[in-house]
Amino acid sequence: MRQIRVGYQRPPRARPQPAQSSRGNGKAPRCHRHPGVHMVLAGTNPGWNTVRYLCPMCNAMGLPPVEVATGVVSGYWHQKGYGFIDNGGPRIFFHVSDLADRFTPYVGMPVTCQVEQNERGLVGRQVAPR
């Protein structure tokens, strides 16, 4: 016959902690030219306040790394179809045709985008909500 100890409490089980990733939120962005390939962190650009990601396949083709900015929409005019993103650096312009998904941006909305530079300043491409 089994003996039962009165007042005994089983010690709590130690839960394994998930490994911390150097990619921030654990989701590595995918290359838009090579959708099956995860990009790797390649550094930062303090002048633009962006993170630089590199696709191994694009790097082999001689293409530059992708600048990714995370910020909030500081202004959006739906009548005109454009807005601005504030990420702590220079303002980033985006057009409604550069939205990655079908969503309506609003002031204060957190977004992520790829940043390019043209003759007028920084332009956000592939703008997506966070």
Helices and strands as residue ranges (DSSP letters): E 40-45, E 50-54, H 56-60, E 66-77, E 82-86, E 92-95, G 96-98, E 110-118, E 121-129
